[in-house]
Amino acid sequence: MSTDTDPAEESLFAAPPMEEQERMIEAILFASAEPVTLKDLESRMPHGCDAAEAMVHLRRRYDGRGVQVMKIGDAYALRTAVDLGYLMQKETVEVRKLSRAAIETLAIIAYHQPVTRAEIEEIRGVSVSRGTVDQLLELEWIRLGRRKMTPGRPVTFVVTEGFLDHFGLENARDLPGLKELRSAGLLENRPPPSLLPQVGDGEDEPESSEGQSELFED
C-alpha cells in the first residue's frame, strides 16, 4: 500500500515561507492601534508560523528606515523613527497639562516602581491626593501593580506600556539618568531630597524636580 502523501495536501499544513510570515506581521502591526505581543501575532497567523523569528527578520528589514518596528514592553508596534519625530510635531502634539503633584508622582512611580501610595508620600514629603492618582490612571500612564507582602497588603503602582510608548522607551530601565538629563538641559536646580533615585551614572547629586516637569510634560 502506498503511503505517499499528496504534495498539495502537505502544503495545507506547512507553515508559509518566512518572507510571507514577515508580511503577515507587518500587516497586523500596521493595522493595530495598540502594540501587539508575539503570542497575539502567532495566534492570528497560520499553523506552524514562528512569529519570533519573523519579527527578528522584519525588524532588521526596517532598521534605518523612516518607520521602525519598536519593542514596547513585551509587545511590538510600527512607529516613526525617533530622530524624525520632529517632522510630526504639528500632527501629533497633544496638550496634556499635568499638575506639579502629578508630574512628581509620575516620576516617582517610573523610577521606584512598584511603589505604594505611602512610599510615594514618604518620598514627596506630602500626601498624594486621590485626584492626582486618578488623573494618571485616566491617562493610562500608570496602573495598579501587585500587592506588597506587608501589613495591610497595600496595592502598588507601576507605569504602563502606554507610558513607555508615549516616551519611546522599551522598558523602565531606559529612563534617562543624570548625565542624559544634564546633556538635554533638563537639570538646573536641586530638587527635594530623594525625589528620584540616581540612575546608573554613579553621581551623588540628586536630580532636579524642574527636570522632571520638562521630562514628563508633553
SULPE-V503045 format. One line per field, one symbol per residue. ss: DSSP state (a for helix, b for strand, c for the rest). psi: psi as a letter, one per 20 degrees, with the letter a starting at -180 (. if undefined). burial: I if it has 16 or more other ideal C-beta (glycine too) atoms within 10 Angstrom, else O. A space follows every 50 residues. Layout:
# SULPE-V503045
ss = ???
psi = ???
burial = ???
This chain:
# SULPE-V503045
ss = ccccccaaaaaaaccccaaaaaaaaaaaaaaccccbbaaaaaaacccccc aaaaaaaaaaaaccccbbbbbbccbbbbbbcaaaaaaaaaaaccccccca aaaaaaaaaaaaccbbaaaaaaaacccccaaaaaaaaacccbbbbbbccc ccccbbbbbcaaaaaacccccaaacccaaaaaaccccccccccccccccc ccccccccaaaaaaaacc
psi = ppjppphhhhhhiqqqqhhhhghggggghhiphqqprhggghhirqpiqn hgghhggghhhipirhpqoqpocjrqqpqppgijhhhjghhipopnoqrh ggggggggggiiqpqrghhghgghjrqpqhhgghghghikirrpaqqqlr pilqqrqrqrhhggghjkqhrhijqqagghhghjkiogrqrqqjgqrpnj jjqiprqphhhgghgip.
burial = OOOOOOOOOOOOOOOIOOOOIIOIIIOIIOOOOOIIOIOIIIOOIOOOIO IOOIIOOIIOOIOOOOOIIIOIIOIIIIIIOOOOOOOOOOOOOOOOOIOO IIIIIIIIIIIIOIIIIOIIOOIIOOOIOOOIIOIIOOIOIIIOIOOIOO OOOOOIIIIIIIIIIIIOIOOIOOIIIIOOIIOOOIIOOOIOOOIIOOIO OOOOOIIIIIIIOIIIOO
